[in-house]
């Protein structure tokens, strides 16, 4: 039960953080440097998602085996 609550809390925090970044003042101004580094940005984001998925699977396995 704890793992479900943890996943829901993390998802809510991620959603709120994404929303706050989306409406931030800095996000409303164009950053040409960001658009030039698309491959690097996608790579960093993909690595972050892979790490998050691996951590979730490891935690889930640890909880389900106990």
Biopython code that builds the backbone (N, CA, C, O; Angstrom):
import numpy as np
from Bio.PDB.StructureBuilder import StructureBuilder

atoms = [
    (1, "UNK", "N", (0.823, -1.199, 0.000)),
    (1, "UNK", "CA", (0.000, 0.000, 0.000)),
    (1, "UNK", "C", (0.863, 1.258, 0.000)),
    (1, "UNK", "O", (0.538, 2.251, -0.650)),
    (2, "UNK", "N", (1.974, 1.196, 0.744)),
    (2, "UNK", "CA", (2.876, 2.345, 0.822)),
    (2, "UNK", "C", (3.422, 2.714, -0.550)),
    (2, "UNK", "O", (3.529, 3.896, -0.879)),
    (3, "UNK", "N", (3.765, 1.714, -1.349)),
    (3, "UNK", "CA", (4.356, 1.978, -2.664)),
    (3, "UNK", "C", (3.361, 2.711, -3.566)),
    (3, "UNK", "O", (3.761, 3.577, -4.344)),
    (4, "UNK", "N", (2.071, 2.375, -3.474)),
    (4, "UNK", "CA", (1.061, 3.062, -4.280)),
    (4, "UNK", "C", (0.962, 4.533, -3.887)),
    (4, "UNK", "O", (0.880, 5.413, -4.744)),
    (5, "UNK", "N", (0.970, 4.783, -2.600)),
    (5, "UNK", "CA", (0.919, 6.164, -2.113)),
    (5, "UNK", "C", (2.154, 6.924, -2.574)),
    (5, "UNK", "O", (2.052, 8.078, -2.991)),
    (6, "UNK", "N", (3.317, 6.291, -2.504)),
    (6, "UNK", "CA", (4.560, 6.923, -2.925)),
    (6, "UNK", "C", (4.525, 7.276, -4.410)),
    (6, "UNK", "O", (4.925, 8.374, -4.796)),
    (7, "UNK", "N", (4.054, 6.362, -5.232)),
    (7, "UNK", "CA", (3.973, 6.615, -6.675)),
    (7, "UNK", "C", (2.998, 7.749, -6.970)),
    (7, "UNK", "O", (3.281, 8.601, -7.812)),
    (8, "UNK", "N", (1.879, 7.771, -6.306)),
    (8, "UNK", "CA", (0.887, 8.825, -6.520)),
    (8, "UNK", "C", (1.440, 10.177, -6.095)),
    (8, "UNK", "O", (1.252, 11.169, -6.799)),
    (9, "UNK", "N", (2.113, 10.232, -4.960)),
    (9, "UNK", "CA", (2.686, 11.492, -4.478)),
    (9, "UNK", "C", (3.749, 12.006, -5.448)),
    (9, "UNK", "O", (3.777, 13.194, -5.771)),
    (10, "UNK", "N", (4.624, 11.107, -5.911)),
    (10, "UNK", "CA", (5.671, 11.510, -6.854)),
    (10, "UNK", "C", (5.047, 12.009, -8.161)),
    (10, "UNK", "O", (5.513, 12.998, -8.727)),
    (11, "UNK", "N", (4.012, 11.344, -8.637)),
    (11, "UNK", "CA", (3.341, 11.773, -9.864)),
    (11, "UNK", "C", (2.698, 13.147, -9.694)),
    (11, "UNK", "O", (2.766, 13.978, -10.600)),
    (12, "UNK", "N", (2.089, 13.386, -8.565)),
    (12, "UNK", "CA", (1.470, 14.688, -8.305)),
    (12, "UNK", "C", (2.534, 15.778, -8.234)),
    (12, "UNK", "O", (2.355, 16.856, -8.799)),
    (13, "UNK", "N", (3.635, 15.505, -7.546)),
    (13, "UNK", "CA", (4.724, 16.484, -7.458)),
    (13, "UNK", "C", (5.284, 16.777, -8.850)),
    (13, "UNK", "O", (5.545, 17.932, -9.187)),
    (14, "UNK", "N", (5.466, 15.741, -9.648)),
    (14, "UNK", "CA", (5.966, 15.929, -11.006)),
    (14, "UNK", "C", (5.019, 16.749, -11.857)),
    (14, "UNK", "O", (5.451, 17.607, -12.627)),
    (15, "UNK", "N", (3.729, 16.489, -11.723)),
    (15, "UNK", "CA", (2.742, 17.248, -12.477)),
    (15, "UNK", "C", (2.710, 18.711, -12.076)),
    (15, "UNK", "O", (2.651, 19.592, -12.933)),
    (16, "UNK", "N", (2.746, 18.969, -10.790)),
    (16, "UNK", "CA", (2.739, 20.354, -10.300)),
    (16, "UNK", "C", (4.012, 21.070, -10.741)),
    (16, "UNK", "O", (3.956, 22.221, -11.175)),
    (17, "UNK", "N", (5.158, 20.399, -10.633)),
    (17, "UNK", "CA", (6.427, 21.009, -11.043)),
    (17, "UNK", "C", (6.424, 21.322, -12.536)),
    (17, "UNK", "O", (6.892, 22.384, -12.946)),
    (18, "UNK", "N", (5.905, 20.415, -13.346)),
    (18, "UNK", "CA", (5.818, 20.650, -14.790)),
    (18, "UNK", "C", (4.932, 21.843, -15.087)),
    (18, "UNK", "O", (5.265, 22.674, -15.933)),
    (19, "UNK", "N", (3.810, 21.932, -14.398)),
    (19, "UNK", "CA", (2.901, 23.057, -14.588)),
    (19, "UNK", "C", (3.580, 24.373, -14.210)),
    (19, "UNK", "O", (3.462, 25.363, -14.933)),
    (20, "UNK", "N", (4.291, 24.388, -13.080)),
    (20, "UNK", "CA", (4.956, 25.610, -12.636)),
    (20, "UNK", "C", (6.041, 26.050, -13.615)),
    (20, "UNK", "O", (6.210, 27.245, -13.855)),
    (21, "UNK", "N", (6.771, 25.102, -14.176)),
    (21, "UNK", "CA", (7.780, 25.448, -15.182)),
    (21, "UNK", "C", (7.096, 26.007, -16.428)),
    (21, "UNK", "O", (7.574, 26.970, -17.027)),
    (22, "UNK", "N", (5.990, 25.405, -16.808)),
    (22, "UNK", "CA", (5.282, 25.848, -18.003)),
    (22, "UNK", "C", (4.754, 27.265, -17.918)),
    (22, "UNK", "O", (4.701, 27.968, -18.928)),
    (23, "UNK", "N", (4.361, 27.699, -16.721)),
    (23, "UNK", "CA", (3.806, 29.045, -16.579)),
    (23, "UNK", "C", (4.826, 30.059, -16.069)),
    (23, "UNK", "O", (4.483, 31.215, -15.821)),
    (24, "UNK", "N", (6.082, 29.631, -15.910)),
    (24, "UNK", "CA", (7.094, 30.532, -15.369)),
    (24, "UNK", "C", (7.422, 31.655, -16.337)),
    (24, "UNK", "O", (7.251, 31.517, -17.548)),
    (25, "UNK", "N", (7.891, 32.758, -15.798)),
    (25, "UNK", "CA", (8.237, 33.927, -16.597)),
    (25, "UNK", "C", (9.379, 33.598, -17.558)),
    (25, "UNK", "O", (9.375, 34.034, -18.709)),
    (26, "UNK", "N", (10.352, 32.830, -17.082)),
    (26, "UNK", "CA", (11.502, 32.470, -17.910)),
    (26, "UNK", "C", (11.076, 31.617, -19.103)),
    (26, "UNK", "O", (11.673, 31.709, -20.175)),
    (27, "UNK", "N", (10.069, 30.806, -18.925)),
    (27, "UNK", "CA", (9.609, 29.931, -20.001)),
    (27, "UNK", "C", (8.882, 30.702, -21.095)),
    (27, "UNK", "O", (8.804, 30.248, -22.237)),
    (28, "UNK", "N", (8.356, 31.858, -20.746)),
    (28, "UNK", "CA", (7.612, 32.646, -21.729)),
    (28, "UNK", "C", (8.544, 33.380, -22.698)),
    (28, "UNK", "O", (8.131, 33.731, -23.803)),
    (29, "UNK", "N", (9.788, 33.613, -22.295)),
    (29, "UNK", "CA", (10.755, 34.252, -23.191)),
    (29, "UNK", "C", (11.477, 33.169, -23.975)),
    (29, "UNK", "O", (11.776, 32.099, -23.445)),
    (30, "UNK", "N", (11.750, 33.452, -25.221)),
    (30, "UNK", "CA", (12.379, 32.454, -26.089)),
    (30, "UNK", "C", (13.850, 32.289, -25.738)),
    (30, "UNK", "O", (14.558, 33.271, -25.516)),
    (31, "UNK", "N", (14.298, 31.053, -25.690)),
    (31, "UNK", "CA", (15.694, 30.737, -25.431)),
    (31, "UNK", "C", (16.236, 30.019, -26.658)),
    (31, "UNK", "O", (16.040, 28.814, -26.816)),
    (32, "UNK", "N", (16.913, 30.754, -27.520)),
    (32, "UNK", "CA", (17.417, 30.155, -28.764)),
    (32, "UNK", "C", (18.478, 29.102, -28.492)),
    (32, "UNK", "O", (18.637, 28.170, -29.281)),
    (33, "UNK", "N", (19.198, 29.230, -27.405)),
    (33, "UNK", "CA", (20.224, 28.247, -27.068)),
    (33, "UNK", "C", (19.597, 26.892, -26.767)),
    (33, "UNK", "O", (20.178, 25.857, -27.096)),
    (34, "UNK", "N", (18.427, 26.883, -26.150)),
    (34, "UNK", "CA", (17.731, 25.633, -25.842)),
    (34, "UNK", "C", (17.355, 24.897, -27.123)),
    (34, "UNK", "O", (17.517, 23.680, -27.213)),
    (35, "UNK", "N", (16.863, 25.618, -28.098)),
    (35, "UNK", "CA", (16.439, 24.996, -29.344)),
    (35, "UNK", "C", (17.610, 24.461, -30.149)),
    (35, "UNK", "O", (17.434, 23.532, -30.937)),
    (36, "UNK", "N", (18.789, 25.016, -29.974)),
    (36, "UNK", "CA", (19.974, 24.538, -30.683)),
    (36, "UNK", "C", (20.504, 23.238, -30.083)),
    (36, "UNK", "O", (21.223, 22.503, -30.762)),
    (37, "UNK", "N", (20.172, 22.940, -28.845)),
    (37, "UNK", "CA", (20.689, 21.763, -28.146)),
    (37, "UNK", "C", (19.616, 20.686, -28.015)),
    (37, "UNK", "O", (19.536, 20.025, -26.979)),
    (38, "UNK", "N", (18.804, 20.500, -29.026)),
    (38, "UNK", "CA", (17.689, 19.563, -28.936)),
    (38, "UNK", "C", (18.158, 18.149, -28.652)),
    (38, "UNK", "O", (17.588, 17.479, -27.790)),
    (39, "UNK", "N", (19.181, 17.677, -29.349)),
    (39, "UNK", "CA", (19.655, 16.305, -29.153)),
    (39, "UNK", "C", (20.158, 16.095, -27.724)),
    (39, "UNK", "O", (19.849, 15.079, -27.101)),
    (40, "UNK", "N", (20.923, 17.038, -27.209)),
    (40, "UNK", "CA", (21.441, 16.926, -25.842)),
    (40, "UNK", "C", (20.303, 16.960, -24.828)),
    (40, "UNK", "O", (20.320, 16.216, -23.847)),
    (41, "UNK", "N", (19.314, 17.821, -25.061)),
    (41, "UNK", "CA", (18.181, 17.921, -24.134)),
    (41, "UNK", "C", (17.366, 16.631, -24.124)),
    (41, "UNK", "O", (16.961, 16.160, -23.061)),
    (42, "UNK", "N", (17.125, 16.063, -25.296)),
    (42, "UNK", "CA", (16.364, 14.817, -25.372)),
    (42, "UNK", "C", (17.145, 13.676, -24.721)),
    (42, "UNK", "O", (16.559, 12.820, -24.057)),
    (43, "UNK", "N", (18.457, 13.662, -24.908)),
    (43, "UNK", "CA", (19.284, 12.625, -24.288)),
    (43, "UNK", "C", (19.217, 12.704, -22.770)),
    (43, "UNK", "O", (19.060, 11.684, -22.099)),
    (44, "UNK", "N", (19.336, 13.909, -22.230)),
    (44, "UNK", "CA", (19.266, 14.090, -20.775)),
    (44, "UNK", "C", (17.897, 13.665, -20.238)),
    (44, "UNK", "O", (17.809, 13.003, -19.204)),
    (45, "UNK", "N", (16.856, 14.043, -20.931)),
    (45, "UNK", "CA", (15.508, 13.684, -20.499)),
    (45, "UNK", "C", (15.296, 12.175, -20.562)),
    (45, "UNK", "O", (14.685, 11.595, -19.665)),
    (46, "UNK", "N", (15.794, 11.545, -21.608)),
    (46, "UNK", "CA", (15.661, 10.091, -21.749)),
    (46, "UNK", "C", (16.397, 9.366, -20.634)),
    (46, "UNK", "O", (15.885, 8.388, -20.088)),
    (47, "UNK", "N", (17.584, 9.831, -20.291)),
    (47, "UNK", "CA", (18.351, 9.216, -19.203)),
    (47, "UNK", "C", (17.599, 9.375, -17.883)),
    (47, "UNK", "O", (17.543, 8.441, -17.083)),
    (48, "UNK", "N", (17.025, 10.546, -17.658)),
    (48, "UNK", "CA", (16.264, 10.765, -16.423)),
    (48, "UNK", "C", (15.075, 9.814, -16.339)),
    (48, "UNK", "O", (14.796, 9.257, -15.277)),
    (49, "UNK", "N", (14.372, 9.625, -17.465)),
    (49, "UNK", "CA", (13.241, 8.695, -17.472)),
    (49, "UNK", "C", (13.703, 7.264, -17.239)),
    (49, "UNK", "O", (13.059, 6.530, -16.489)),
    (50, "UNK", "N", (14.796, 6.849, -17.858)),
    (50, "UNK", "CA", (15.308, 5.487, -17.666)),
    (50, "UNK", "C", (15.693, 5.231, -16.218)),
    (50, "UNK", "O", (15.389, 4.174, -15.664)),
    (51, "UNK", "N", (16.363, 6.199, -15.608)),
    (51, "UNK", "CA", (16.745, 6.058, -14.200)),
    (51, "UNK", "C", (15.499, 5.953, -13.324)),
    (51, "UNK", "O", (15.446, 5.123, -12.417)),
    (52, "UNK", "N", (14.501, 6.788, -13.590)),
    (52, "UNK", "CA", (13.266, 6.753, -12.802)),
    (52, "UNK", "C", (12.554, 5.415, -12.958)),
    (52, "UNK", "O", (12.054, 4.862, -11.979)),
    (53, "UNK", "N", (12.505, 4.895, -14.172)),
    (53, "UNK", "CA", (11.846, 3.605, -14.405)),
    (53, "UNK", "C", (12.603, 2.482, -13.709)),
    (53, "UNK", "O", (11.994, 1.620, -13.076)),
    (54, "UNK", "N", (13.928, 2.488, -13.823)),
    (54, "UNK", "CA", (14.731, 1.452, -13.165)),
    (54, "UNK", "C", (14.561, 1.498, -11.646)),
    (54, "UNK", "O", (14.427, 0.457, -11.003)),
    (55, "UNK", "N", (14.568, 2.695, -11.076)),
    (55, "UNK", "CA", (14.358, 2.821, -9.634)),
    (55, "UNK", "C", (12.982, 2.312, -9.224)),
    (55, "UNK", "O", (12.843, 1.636, -8.204)),
    (56, "UNK", "N", (11.975, 2.635, -10.013)),
    (56, "UNK", "CA", (10.634, 2.165, -9.705)),
    (56, "UNK", "C", (10.573, 0.644, -9.736)),
    (56, "UNK", "O", (9.993, 0.028, -8.842)),
    (57, "UNK", "N", (11.166, 0.036, -10.757)),
    (57, "UNK", "CA", (11.143, -1.423, -10.876)),
    (57, "UNK", "C", (11.889, -2.054, -9.711)),
    (57, "UNK", "O", (11.417, -3.039, -9.145)),
    (58, "UNK", "N", (13.042, -1.512, -9.341)),
    (58, "UNK", "CA", (13.803, -2.069, -8.216)),
    (58, "UNK", "C", (13.022, -1.959, -6.909)),
    (58, "UNK", "O", (12.989, -2.906, -6.124)),
    (59, "UNK", "N", (12.398, -0.816, -6.674)),
    (59, "UNK", "CA", (11.597, -0.640, -5.455)),
    (59, "UNK", "C", (10.406, -1.580, -5.470)),
    (59, "UNK", "O", (10.074, -2.178, -4.446)),
    (60, "UNK", "N", (9.758, -1.719, -6.622)),
    (60, "UNK", "CA", (8.608, -2.590, -6.735)),
    (60, "UNK", "C", (8.997, -4.048, -6.478)),
    (60, "UNK", "O", (8.276, -4.770, -5.790)),
    (61, "UNK", "N", (10.121, -4.477, -7.021)),
    (61, "UNK", "CA", (10.589, -5.845, -6.777)),
    (61, "UNK", "C", (10.933, -6.056, -5.305)),
    (61, "UNK", "O", (10.626, -7.102, -4.735)),
    (62, "UNK", "N", (11.561, -5.076, -4.703)),
    (62, "UNK", "CA", (11.930, -5.188, -3.292)),
    (62, "UNK", "C", (10.687, -5.297, -2.410)),
    (62, "UNK", "O", (10.656, -6.081, -1.461)),
    (63, "UNK", "N", (9.673, -4.512, -2.728)),
    (63, "UNK", "CA", (8.446, -4.528, -1.928)),
    (63, "UNK", "C", (7.646, -5.805, -2.173)),
    (63, "UNK", "O", (7.074, -6.371, -1.241)),
    (64, "UNK", "N", (7.607, -6.254, -3.414)),
    (64, "UNK", "CA", (6.813, -7.443, -3.715)),
    (64, "UNK", "C", (7.458, -8.725, -3.201)),
    (64, "UNK", "O", (6.765, -9.724, -3.007)),
    (65, "UNK", "N", (8.767, -8.716, -2.978)),
    (65, "UNK", "CA", (9.451, -9.901, -2.453)),
    (65, "UNK", "C", (9.429, -9.960, -0.939)),
    (65, "UNK", "O", (9.779, -10.990, -0.363)),
    (66, "UNK", "N", (9.032, -8.897, -0.286)),
    (66, "UNK", "CA", (9.036, -8.905, 1.181)),
    (66, "UNK", "C", (7.695, -9.300, 1.756)),
    (66, "UNK", "O", (7.538, -9.353, 2.976)),
]
sb = StructureBuilder()
sb.init_structure("model")
sb.init_model(0)
sb.init_chain("A")
sb.init_seg("    ")
for serial, (resi, resn, name, xyz) in enumerate(atoms, 1):
    if name == "N":
        sb.init_residue(resn, " ", resi, " ")
    sb.init_atom(name, np.array(xyz, "f"), 0.0, 1.0, " ", f" {name:<3s}", serial, name[0])
structure = sb.get_structure()
